[in-house]
């Protein structure tokens, strides 16, 4: 399992459009993606689950990926959040 921690930097936080970008990128990877703030982890490939986090600007997200491409997935997802959801990510 590969884990990363990143702070939400965009003004609107993890709103629906940002969450949709996260889900779109996460879905490109074969690994499972779990995300949490302070509560239980949610599926990082589910728009509804991510939006339930109510992550505002300044919230720390913990991203955990597990699978064949876990390192790439975790790095790309953390980079997306760090960019204010502006990056396209990989692969």
N, C-alpha and C positions, 0 to 999 in steps of 0.2 A: 504494500500500500504506500502511495506517495501522498503526502499532505502538504498543504500550503496555507498561509494566513495572509489576508490582504484586507485593506481598509477601503470602504466605499468612499470615493472622492467626489463623485458628481453631485451637483446641487439637489437633484430630485431623488437621490438614493436609488434603491433597486425597484424602480417603478416598472410598470408592465412592459414598456418598450425595451428597457435595459434587461429585464428578466428574459424577454423573448430572445434577445441577442445571446444571452448566456446559454439558454436552452438550445438554440440553433448550433452554437459552437460545441457544446457538450455532446450533442447528438451525432457529431461527426466522428466521435471516438467510440471505440468498442468497449472501453472500460466503464465500470459503473462510477457514477459521480454522486457524492453525498456532500451536502452543504449545511452548516449550522452556524448560528450566532452564539446564543447561550443555552438554547434548548436542545431538544433531540434533532438529529440530522434529518434532512429531507432529500428527496430525489432531485438531483441537479439537472435532470432531463425533463422535469415536469414544471410547466409554467405556473400552474396552480400552487404547487408545493413551494416553489421559490417565492412567489408573491406573498405567501403566508408568513414569511420571515419578517416582513415589515421593516426591512433594513434601510435606515435613513443614512444620510451623509454622516461619515464618522464611525459607522458600524463596522466592526471587525467580522469578516467572513472567514470561516474555517472550511477549506475545500479538501476533500479526501477522494482520491481516485484509486481504483483497483482494477487491474487487468493488464492486457498485453501492451497497451500504449499509455499506461498510467502517468508516467513522468511527463510525456508530451502534453497530455490532457491537462494535468494540474498546472503546468507552466503556462499553457495558452489561456486557461480560464482565469488564473490569477493576473496575467498580463491584461486581459480584457477588462477586468474590474479596476485594476490600477490605472488604466487609460481613461477611465470615466465612461466605459462601454463604447469607446470610439474605434477600437482596433478590430480587425477582422479575424485575427488569430490564425492558427494553422489547423489542420494540414491543408 
